[in-house]
Amino acid sequence: RIDGRDDGSGDPNVRVVLQGDDTQILLAMVPEVRRRLWTIPSVLSVQTEDEDEQGIEEEVRVRVDRFRSNRVGVSAREVAQTIGFALQGVNLPRFQTDDREVQVRLYLEREDRKTLQQLKNFTFRSRGGQDVPLAALATIEVGGATGRIYREDGQTRLSIKTFATKDDLKGLYAEIDRAMEGFAMPRGYTWNKGERFRDLQDTDDTLVFGVTMAITFVFLLMGVLFESFILPFCVLFSIPFAFLGVYWFLFLTGTPMNMMSMVGMIILIGVVVNNAIVLVDMINRLRRDGVPRLEAIIEAGRNRFRPILMTTFTTIFGLLPMAVGNSNLMGTPYAPLGRTMTGGLISSTML
């Protein structure tokens, strides 16, 4: 199984989760979901949540005919308990000796519970005192099943795991949406892309909130320092240029947008505005000395050109070891953080 994602989650797969009331109906949908997921080029394997190398497990299903069982005086609960005790055993009260207690367990001999025919021959005492075999009270069949039954929000949940080579989680989820497009499900049954996708959406929402708050605080601080609500917009214009560089730099280096990249974007907001602050402050001082606006802009650009380049390139070269290295913390690499800030600084300064 190959997986190149580095989002730090430790989970080497994505999932398609089917939800509904009946496990058998969900199992009947699995082959079609498998077929659709295999159409994604980067997919290496598709399997259910509890599937092993032999595939979906088989189980013996005993469906009690309530009409027949009530007629002979044997309840469905009695049938279920008897089968459970016979196949799995039951603990009895401990046997006490003079010096110790002995655990006692009652169960059928293994030779008496090996075949399906032996299960059908299990007998129950009817209301009239006669022995009635299980085959006369229930329908017994063998079918595919999951090893466990998972429930969420009051419904049965069945997960299909997909292993892929694609690094871009968002791109992979988009391909899953296209593969599952038009997938018809019975009323009351739904599918989703699992908890990992919800976590990814929550992370995106957190990023948007963090970026919004960072820009808001920068604007308020600049408004206080410049004593103006217009000049801070000149400073904030450097931020979109930085985000443009982040996109292209990550694209050219093949770096996925993960948590470290998002942290770098928030840090970038506080870093890229420094050059604009230095430039705008110089222009304001020249304007207060009576220099015309255009000349003040040109003069400030000439005087601040070298300091701006020096501060930018010292920061970029300081980030290079992080951007090209392979250091990590608990499996989360730092390289996306360094590349995000490097690309943002270059494009913001140049543009």
ChimeraX attribute file (.defattr): number of C-alpha atoms within 10 A of each C-alpha:
attribute: neighborCount
match mode: 1-to-1
recipient: residues
	/A:1	9
	/A:2	13
	/A:3	14
	/A:4	12
	/A:5	20
	/A:6	22
	/A:7	20
	/A:8	15
	/A:9	11
	/A:10	11
	/A:11	11
	/A:12	18
	/A:13	19
	/A:14	22
	/A:15	23
	/A:16	23
	/A:17	19
	/A:18	24
	/A:19	24
	/A:20	22
	/A:21	14
	/A:22	12
	/A:23	18
	/A:24	13
	/A:25	14
	/A:26	21
	/A:27	16
	/A:28	11
	/A:29	14
	/A:30	17
	/A:31	10
	/A:32	12
	/A:33	17
	/A:34	18
	/A:35	13
	/A:36	16
	/A:37	25
	/A:38	17
	/A:39	13
	/A:40	15
	/A:41	11
	/A:42	16
	/A:43	16
	/A:44	16
	/A:45	15
	/A:46	20
	/A:47	18
	/A:48	20
	/A:49	18
	/A:50	17
	/A:51	16
	/A:52	11
	/A:53	6
	/A:54	6
	/A:55	12
	/A:56	18
	/A:57	13
	/A:58	12
	/A:59	13
	/A:60	13
	/A:61	14
	/A:62	19
	/A:63	13
	/A:64	20
	/A:65	14
	/A:66	13
	/A:67	11
	/A:68	14
	/A:69	20
	/A:70	14
	/A:71	12
	/A:72	18
	/A:73	15
	/A:74	18
	/A:75	18
	/A:76	17
	/A:77	10
	/A:78	12
	/A:79	19
	/A:80	14
	/A:81	10
	/A:82	16
	/A:83	16
	/A:84	13
	/A:85	14
	/A:86	19
	/A:87	16
	/A:88	13
	/A:89	14
	/A:90	12
	/A:91	12
	/A:92	10
	/A:93	10
	/A:94	12
	/A:95	10
	/A:96	10
	/A:97	8
	/A:98	5
	/A:99	5
	/A:100	8
	/A:101	11
	/A:102	10
	/A:103	10
	/A:104	11
	/A:105	12
	/A:106	12
	/A:107	14
	/A:108	12
	/A:109	10
	/A:110	9
	/A:111	8
	/A:112	12
	/A:113	15
	/A:114	11
	/A:115	9
	/A:116	12
	/A:117	11
	/A:118	12
	/A:119	20
	/A:120	17
	/A:121	13
	/A:122	18
	/A:123	17
	/A:124	19
	/A:125	13
	/A:126	17
	/A:127	12
	/A:128	8
	/A:129	10
	/A:130	11
	/A:131	13
	/A:132	17
	/A:133	16
	/A:134	21
	/A:135	16
	/A:136	14
	/A:137	26
	/A:138	19
	/A:139	13
	/A:140	16
	/A:141	11
	/A:142	11
	/A:143	11
	/A:144	15
	/A:145	18
	/A:146	19
	/A:147	14
	/A:148	9
	/A:149	11
	/A:150	15
	/A:151	13
	/A:152	10
	/A:153	7
	/A:154	10
	/A:155	16
	/A:156	17
	/A:157	20
	/A:158	26
	/A:159	22
	/A:160	22
	/A:161	22
	/A:162	22
	/A:163	18
	/A:164	23
	/A:165	17
	/A:166	17
	/A:167	18
	/A:168	18
	/A:169	21
	/A:170	15
	/A:171	11
	/A:172	18
	/A:173	16
	/A:174	12
	/A:175	17
	/A:176	21
	/A:177	14
	/A:178	14
	/A:179	17
	/A:180	17
	/A:181	10
	/A:182	8
	/A:183	11
	/A:184	10
	/A:185	14
	/A:186	9
	/A:187	7
	/A:188	9
	/A:189	16
	/A:190	14
	/A:191	16
	/A:192	14
	/A:193	17
	/A:194	16
	/A:195	13
	/A:196	15
	/A:197	17
	/A:198	12
	/A:199	12
	/A:200	16
	/A:201	13
	/A:202	12
	/A:203	15
	/A:204	15
	/A:205	12
	/A:206	13
	/A:207	17
	/A:208	14
	/A:209	11
	/A:210	17
	/A:211	18
	/A:212	12
	/A:213	13
	/A:214	16
	/A:215	16
	/A:216	13
	/A:217	12
	/A:218	16
	/A:219	19
	/A:220	13
	/A:221	13
	/A:222	21
	/A:223	16
	/A:224	11
	/A:225	11
	/A:226	15
	/A:227	11
	/A:228	12
	/A:229	12
	/A:230	12
	/A:231	17
	/A:232	23
	/A:233	13
	/A:234	13
	/A:235	21
	/A:236	20
	/A:237	13
	/A:238	22
	/A:239	22
	/A:240	14
	/A:241	19
	/A:242	28
	/A:243	21
	/A:244	14
	/A:245	22
	/A:246	26
	/A:247	15
	/A:248	15
	/A:249	20
	/A:250	18
	/A:251	12
	/A:252	8
	/A:253	10
	/A:254	12
	/A:255	19
	/A:256	19
	/A:257	21
	/A:258	21
	/A:259	21
	/A:260	21
	/A:261	22
	/A:262	21
	/A:263	17
	/A:264	20
	/A:265	23
	/A:266	19
	/A:267	17
	/A:268	24
	/A:269	22
	/A:270	14
	/A:271	17
	/A:272	24
	/A:273	24
	/A:274	15
	/A:275	22
	/A:276	20
	/A:277	18
	/A:278	16
	/A:279	22
	/A:280	21
	/A:281	16
	/A:282	18
	/A:283	23
	/A:284	17
	/A:285	13
	/A:286	18
	/A:287	16
	/A:288	10
	/A:289	10
	/A:290	9
	/A:291	15
	/A:292	12
	/A:293	13
	/A:294	11
	/A:295	13
	/A:296	21
	/A:297	18
	/A:298	12
	/A:299	17
	/A:300	20
	/A:301	17
	/A:302	11
	/A:303	12
	/A:304	17
	/A:305	13
	/A:306	11
	/A:307	12
	/A:308	17
	/A:309	15
	/A:310	12
	/A:311	12
	/A:312	21
	/A:313	16
	/A:314	10
	/A:315	15
	/A:316	20
	/A:317	12
	/A:318	13
	/A:319	19
	/A:320	15
	/A:321	14
	/A:322	19
	/A:323	21
	/A:324	13
	/A:325	13
	/A:326	11
	/A:327	13
	/A:328	11
	/A:329	8
	/A:330	7
	/A:331	12
	/A:332	18
	/A:333	21
	/A:334	21
	/A:335	21
	/A:336	27
	/A:337	23
	/A:338	22
	/A:339	25
	/A:340	30
	/A:341	30
	/A:342	28
	/A:343	21
	/A:344	29
	/A:345	27
	/A:346	20
	/A:347	21
	/A:348	23
	/A:349	18
	/A:350	10
	/A:351	9
